[in-house]
Amino acid sequence: MNQSILEFIKNTVSEQNVLLGEPMSRHTTFRTGGEAAIFVQVPSAQALEKLVRYFAKVSQEYFVVGKGSNLLVGDKGYQGVILNIGSGMSGIEVTGDRMIVEAGAPLPRVAAVAAENGLSGLEFAAGIPGSMGGAIVMNAGAYDGEMKQVVQSVTVLSREGEEMELDCETMEFGYRQSIIKNRPFVVTRVCLRLKRGNAEEIKAKGESFNAMRREKQPLEYPSAGSTFKRPEGYFAGKLIMDAGLRGFRIGGAQIAEKHCGFVINVGNATSADVRDVIQEAQERVKEQFGVLLEPEVIFLGDF
Ligand SMILES: Cc1cc2nc3c(=O)[nH]c(=O)nc-3n(C[C@H](O)[C@H](O)[C@H](O)COP(=O)(O)OP(=O)(O)OC[C@H]3O[C@@H](n4cnc5c(N)ncnc54)[C@H](O)[C@@H]3O)c2cc1C
C-alpha cells in the first residue's frame, strides 16, 4: 500500500478509524473472511466524500461494506480499502410521513423508529440485519415487502465523488437488484415515504414477522440469510432439500437442517468451505432439476 494514500486516509478520518490487516470475519455475519489491507470506519458523510474523490484521483481500489450481512469475503482477504459505513453515518430524521436515513443506520433500528412514529411500510424490514445502504443496493425484502415500495429518493456519490439524487425509478429496483449493483455508486442517505398508521399495530406486525423468522430460520448460527435468490417458479431451499442436501457439510459450513436455503457456519468455517457448499448445491440442483441457483450473497476478495 502506497504510504501517501495511507497518510491521506489517516488525516481524513483520524488514526483510530483506520485498521490495518483487519480480519473481515469480524465484519461479516458469516464470521468468515481474511484480512482487509486497510479497513476504514467512515466517521461522517464529509469524510466519505473526501475519500471517494481522492481514491478516484489516485485510482485506489475500494469496496463499501455496511453490516456485512450479505457478504462472503475470501480467506486470503481483500487487498484494497474497505470503507465501512456504520455508526458514523447513522442519523435518522422523521418529518411527517418521510424519513431521511443515513446509509449506516441499522435497518431494524430504522423500522423501529418508523413504528414509534406511527409510520407503516417498513414492518418487513424489522428483522433484516443490514444497513440502510446495503438494503438499498440489494433492494432487501421479505414477507411481500421490499425497499422499492418505500423509497422516494436515494442520495449517492458517483465514483468521482459527485453527489446525485436518484428517484425511485432511476434506481432500477428489481428482485434483490438495483442500479448500484452494476454501477459503483456509494449510497449516503435515503428518503423514505411511509404511510400513517397505528404505532402499536405497526410494531406488532414487525414482531410477528420476527417470530416467523425465529421459527423458520437457523438464526442461532452465523449466516448471510438466504444464500440463493429464489429461482422463478421454485424455492431454493426446497430444491436443495429435494436434492438430498439437508445437513450437507464441508468443513465448518453446512446446509442448515432447519432451512435448506441457508448455508450456515457451524463452527470455524472458512469462506472456502462456504463457497464449496454453495457450489455443491448449485451443481446438484442443476443436475437433478435443471435449475440454476444464483447466489444472493456477494463474493469479495481472494479465496
Ligand atoms: C439472518 C439474516 C437474515 C436475512 N434476511 C434477509 C431478508 O429477509 N431479506 C433480504 O433481502 N435480505 C436478508 N438478509 C441479507 C442482508 O441482511 C441484506 O441483503 C442487507 O440488505 C445487506 O445489508 P448490509 O449492510 O449488511 O450489506 P453488506 O453485506 O455490507 O453489503 C452488501 C452489498 O451492498 C453494498 N453496499 C453496502 N452498503 C453500501 C452503501 N452505503 N453504498 C453502496 N454500496 C453498499 C456492498 O458493497 C455489497 O455489494 C439476511 C441476512 C441475515 C444474516
The ligand as an SDF file (V2000), in Angstrom:
LIG
                    3D

 53 58  0  0  0  0  0  0  0  0999 V2000
  -30.0870  -13.7290    9.4630 C   0  0  0  0  0  0  0  0  0  0  0  0
  -30.2070  -12.9570    8.1750 C   0  0  0  0  0  0  0  0  0  0  0  0
  -31.4630  -12.7270    7.6340 C   0  0  0  0  0  0  0  0  0  0  0  0
  -31.6000  -12.0170    6.4360 C   0  0  0  0  0  0  0  0  0  0  0  0
  -32.8560  -11.8120    5.9290 N   0  0  0  0  0  0  0  0  0  0  0  0
  -32.9910  -11.1120    4.7890 C   0  0  0  0  0  0  0  0  0  0  0  0
  -34.2830  -10.8740    4.2460 C   0  0  0  0  0  0  0  0  0  0  0  0
  -35.3150  -11.2780    4.7880 O   0  0  0  0  0  0  0  0  0  0  0  0
  -34.3820  -10.1860    3.0760 N   0  0  0  0  0  0  0  0  0  0  0  0
  -33.2660   -9.7030    2.4430 C   0  0  0  0  0  0  0  0  0  0  0  0
  -33.4210   -9.0700    1.3760 O   0  0  0  0  0  0  0  0  0  0  0  0
  -32.0340   -9.9090    2.9250 N   0  0  0  0  0  0  0  0  0  0  0  0
  -31.8580  -10.5940    4.0880 C   0  0  0  0  0  0  0  0  0  0  0  0
  -30.6050  -10.8060    4.5840 N   0  0  0  0  0  0  0  0  0  0  0  0
  -29.4250  -10.3420    3.8200 C   0  0  0  0  0  0  0  0  0  0  0  0
  -28.9070   -8.9310    4.2000 C   0  0  0  0  0  0  0  0  0  0  0  0
  -29.2340   -8.6020    5.5370 O   0  0  0  0  0  0  0  0  0  0  0  0
  -29.4500   -7.8600    3.2600 C   0  0  0  0  0  0  0  0  0  0  0  0
  -29.0830   -8.1170    1.9140 O   0  0  0  0  0  0  0  0  0  0  0  0
  -28.9430   -6.4570    3.6500 C   0  0  0  0  0  0  0  0  0  0  0  0
  -29.6550   -5.5040    2.9160 O   0  0  0  0  0  0  0  0  0  0  0  0
  -27.4600   -6.2520    3.3900 C   0  0  0  0  0  0  0  0  0  0  0  0
  -27.0740   -5.0540    4.0190 O   0  0  0  0  0  0  0  0  0  0  0  0
  -25.5940   -4.8690    4.5820 P   0  0  0  0  0  0  0  0  0  0  0  0
  -25.4510   -3.5090    5.1270 O   0  0  0  0  0  0  0  0  0  0  0  0
  -25.2440   -5.9670    5.5110 O   0  0  0  0  0  0  0  0  0  0  0  0
  -24.7720   -5.0110    3.2510 O   0  0  0  0  0  0  0  0  0  0  0  0
  -23.3110   -5.6630    3.0280 P   0  0  0  0  0  0  0  0  0  0  0  0
  -23.4010   -7.1290    3.2280 O   0  0  0  0  0  0  0  0  0  0  0  0
  -22.3270   -4.9250    3.8680 O   0  0  0  0  0  0  0  0  0  0  0  0
  -23.1040   -5.3310    1.5120 O   0  0  0  0  0  0  0  0  0  0  0  0
  -23.9230   -5.9030    0.5300 C   0  0  0  0  0  0  0  0  0  0  0  0
  -23.6820   -5.1790   -0.7990 C   0  0  0  0  0  0  0  0  0  0  0  0
  -24.1330   -3.8370   -0.6580 O   0  0  0  0  0  0  0  0  0  0  0  0
  -23.0560   -2.9240   -0.9220 C   0  0  0  0  0  0  0  0  0  0  0  0
  -23.2220   -1.7770   -0.0100 N   0  0  0  0  0  0  0  0  0  0  0  0
  -23.4780   -1.8040    1.3280 C   0  0  0  0  0  0  0  0  0  0  0  0
  -23.6470   -0.5550    1.7870 N   0  0  0  0  0  0  0  0  0  0  0  0
  -23.4710    0.2740    0.7130 C   0  0  0  0  0  0  0  0  0  0  0  0
  -23.5000    1.6910    0.5320 C   0  0  0  0  0  0  0  0  0  0  0  0
  -23.7400    2.5360    1.5430 N   0  0  0  0  0  0  0  0  0  0  0  0
  -23.2830    2.1730   -0.7050 N   0  0  0  0  0  0  0  0  0  0  0  0
  -23.0260    1.3580   -1.7660 C   0  0  0  0  0  0  0  0  0  0  0  0
  -22.9650    0.0250   -1.6440 N   0  0  0  0  0  0  0  0  0  0  0  0
  -23.1970   -0.5100   -0.4220 C   0  0  0  0  0  0  0  0  0  0  0  0
  -21.7870   -3.7060   -0.6900 C   0  0  0  0  0  0  0  0  0  0  0  0
  -20.7200   -3.1500   -1.4240 O   0  0  0  0  0  0  0  0  0  0  0  0
  -22.2030   -5.0820   -1.1840 C   0  0  0  0  0  0  0  0  0  0  0  0
  -22.1100   -5.1320   -2.5800 O   0  0  0  0  0  0  0  0  0  0  0  0
  -30.4440  -11.5230    5.7830 C   0  0  0  0  0  0  0  0  0  0  0  0
  -29.1800  -11.7360    6.3450 C   0  0  0  0  0  0  0  0  0  0  0  0
  -29.0500  -12.4350    7.5340 C   0  0  0  0  0  0  0  0  0  0  0  0
  -27.6880  -12.6410    8.1210 C   0  0  0  0  0  0  0  0  0  0  0  0
  1  2  1  0
  2  3  1  0
  2 52  2  0
  3  4  2  0
  4  5  1  0
  4 50  1  0
  5  6  2  0
  6  7  1  0
  6 13  1  0
  7  8  2  0
  7  9  1  0
  9 10  1  0
 10 11  2  0
 10 12  1  0
 12 13  2  0
 13 14  1  0
 14 15  1  0
 14 50  1  0
 15 16  1  0
 16 17  1  0
 16 18  1  0
 18 19  1  0
 18 20  1  0
 20 21  1  0
 20 22  1  0
 22 23  1  0
 23 24  1  0
 24 25  2  0
 24 26  1  0
 24 27  1  0
 27 28  1  0
 28 29  2  0
 28 30  1  0
 28 31  1  0
 31 32  1  0
 32 33  1  0
 33 34  1  0
 33 48  1  0
 34 35  1  0
 35 36  1  0
 35 46  1  0
 36 37  1  0
 36 45  1  0
 37 38  2  0
 38 39  1  0
 39 40  1  0
 39 45  2  0
 40 41  1  0
 40 42  2  0
 42 43  1  0
 43 44  2  0
 44 45  1  0
 46 47  1  0
 46 48  1  0
 48 49  1  0
 50 51  2  0
 51 52  1  0
 52 53  1  0
M  END
$$$$
